């Protein structure tokens, strides 16, 4: 979004000042960036993000702490916490958000180490937050999924049977939705207090979808800001005929299957989305069989995840099924 304005000759200075957007308080917001064995380009990108966000916190989920990396980040004004993947991506979000909210930030952004942000990202998102109509809100940008070659749709929270709605042509305003992806999203302190923390027993997949559904149930608006765009690319994309897949490893297939079943079943009384469970599971299996390698491991992981989700058995894969998890990670 371009904030520059063109004014007619002779227009009074006070009129132009009144039309200018209110300045953004750089101390009112911060950002959590989750690291996982970052490459040099990720670190360079993080240092550029620090130029636009005064309060930047890197939560390193890598198994081992990299002392040299952490020292470099701190030297560039980036706070670092080593989480060692406790609670997965959810644990990293929770640790980072708590630290920033406790430090007085009113809005916290969640970012991946490779989130591709425009120069006006934070300013544009904070202006949208000011228009959310409540002190409790979750606002996400308009996301262009590189693998799919299109913008992600929204799902109306007002409908009993939510359907994907395109926002391809929307360039202004906030659009209500059931959930936004976590990367690039902004969560207010009031929303975090009302909704609670991210579910660490989900560990990785469907974390943001479950959180958005929970927020909507608790009266917290979830919105897409169509005036700010972000590019995202998930996984190593494979496409064959009508099938396309992000080609995740087997252990992630377990969490995707299980958490999808659990999240959709848990919200079936509010929205008619439980019928998607079998469809999503079959779609995962079809994509694996048609497009991916290590088919047996992945199908086993999907099947085990489906039944765990059905019976509400959460936690880490290794804790619940050590032998199956070892087979799927082999």
URVEN-V413445 format. One record per pair of residues at least 6 apart in sequence whose C-alpha atoms are under 7 Angstrom apart, sorted by the first residue. I is the first residue (numbers start at 0). GAP is how many residues later the second one is. If there is no record, write none. Layout:
# URVEN-V413445
I|GAP + I|GAP
This chain:
# URVEN-V413445
0|123 + 0|226 + 0|227 + 23|99 + 25|28 + 26|78 + 27|77 + 27|78 + 27|79 + 28|76 + 28|77 + 28|78 + 28|79 + 29|23 + 29|25 + 29|26 + 29|70 + 29|75 + 29|77 + 29|78 + 29|79 + 30|24 + 30|25 + 30|26 + 30|77 + 30|78 + 30|79 + 31|24 + 31|25 + 31|26 + 31|27 + 31|64 + 31|65 + 31|77 + 31|78 + 31|79 + 32|24 + 32|25 + 32|26 + 32|77 + 32|78 + 32|79 + 32|80 + 33|24 + 33|25 + 33|26 + 33|27 + 33|58 + 33|77 + 33|78 + 33|79 + 34|23 + 34|24 + 34|25 + 34|26 + 34|27 + 34|78 + 35|24 + 35|25 + 35|26 + 36|25 + 41|71 + 41|72 + 46|29 + 49|6 + 49|28 + 55|22 + 55|23 + 56|21 + 56|22 + 56|23 + 56|39 + 57|20 + 57|21 + 57|22 + 57|23 + 58|21 + 58|22 + 58|23 + 58|24 + 58|33 + 58|37 + 59|21 + 59|22 + 59|23 + 59|24 + 60|21 + 60|22 + 60|23 + 60|24 + 60|31 + 61|22 + 61|23 + 62|21 + 62|22 + 63|20 + 64|17 + 69|10 + 73|6 + 82|9 + 86|113 + 86|114 + 86|116 + 87|112 + 87|115 + 87|116 + 88|114 + 88|115 + 89|108 + 89|109 + 89|110 + 89|113 + 89|114 + 89|117 + 90|109 + 93|103 + 93|104 + 96|11 + 100|88 + 105|82 + 105|83 + 106|79 + 106|80 + 106|81 + 106|82 + 107|78 + 107|79 + 107|80 + 108|75 + 108|76 + 108|77 + 108|78 + 109|72 + 109|73 + 109|74 + 109|75 + 109|76 + 110|72 + 110|73 + 111|71 + 114|68 + 114|117 + 115|114 + 115|115 + 115|116 + 116|113 + 120|107 + 123|104 + 124|103 + 127|97 + 128|10 + 134|53 + 134|55 + 135|52 + 135|54 + 135|55 + 135|84 + 136|50 + 136|51 + 136|54 + 136|83 + 136|84 + 136|85 + 137|47 + 137|48 + 137|49 + 137|50 + 137|83 + 137|84 + 137|85 + 138|46 + 138|47 + 138|48 + 138|83 + 138|84 + 138|85 + 138|86 + 139|40 + 139|44 + 139|45 + 139|46 + 139|83 + 139|84 + 139|85 + 140|43 + 140|44 + 140|83 + 140|84 + 140|85 + 140|87 + 140|88 + 140|89 + 141|9 + 141|82 + 141|83 + 141|84 + 141|86 + 141|87 + 141|88 + 142|8 + 142|9 + 142|86 + 142|87 + 142|88 + 142|89 + 143|6 + 143|7 + 143|8 + 143|86 + 143|87 + 143|88 + 144|6 + 144|7 + 144|86 + 144|87 + 144|88 + 145|85 + 145|86 + 145|87 + 146|86 + 146|90 + 150|17 + 152|11 + 152|12 + 152|13 + 152|14 + 153|10 + 153|11 + 153|12 + 153|23 + 154|7 + 154|8 + 154|9 + 154|10 + 154|22 + 154|23 + 155|6 + 155|20 + 155|21 + 155|22 + 156|19 + 156|20 + 156|21 + 159|111 + 159|112 + 160|110 + 160|111 + 160|112 + 169|56 + 170|55 + 170|56 + 171|54 + 171|55 + 172|52 + 172|53 + 172|54 + 173|49 + 173|50 + 173|51 + 173|52 + 174|48 + 174|49 + 174|50 + 175|46 + 175|47 + 175|48 + 176|45 + 176|46 + 177|34 + 177|35 + 177|38 + 177|44 + 178|30 + 178|33 + 178|34 + 178|43 + 179|28 + 179|29 + 179|32 + 180|27 + 181|26 + 190|29 + 194|19 + 194|20 + 194|23 + 197|9 + 197|13 + 198|8 + 200|113 + 200|114 + 200|115 + 201|57 + 201|112 + 201|113 + 202|113 + 203|51 + 204|50 + 204|51 + 204|54 + 205|50 + 205|53 + 205|54 + 209|53 + 211|10 + 215|6 + 233|12 + 234|11 + 234|12 + 234|13 + 235|10 + 235|11 + 236|8 + 236|9 + 236|10 + 237|6 + 237|7 + 237|8 + 237|9 + 237|53 + 238|6 + 238|52 + 239|51 + 242|44 + 243|43 + 244|42 + 246|45 + 249|47 + 249|48 + 249|51 + 249|78 + 249|79 + 250|50 + 250|74 + 250|77 + 250|78 + 252|45 + 252|48 + 252|49 + 253|47 + 253|48 + 253|50 + 253|51 + 254|50 + 256|24 + 256|45 + 256|48 + 256|49 + 257|47 + 257|48 + 257|50 + 257|51 + 258|50 + 259|17 + 260|16 + 260|45 + 260|48 + 260|49 + 261|47 + 261|48 + 261|50 + 263|9 + 263|10 + 263|13 + 264|9 + 267|6 + 284|14 + 287|7 + 288|6 + 296|31 + 297|30 + 300|27 + 307|6 + 316|8 + 317|7
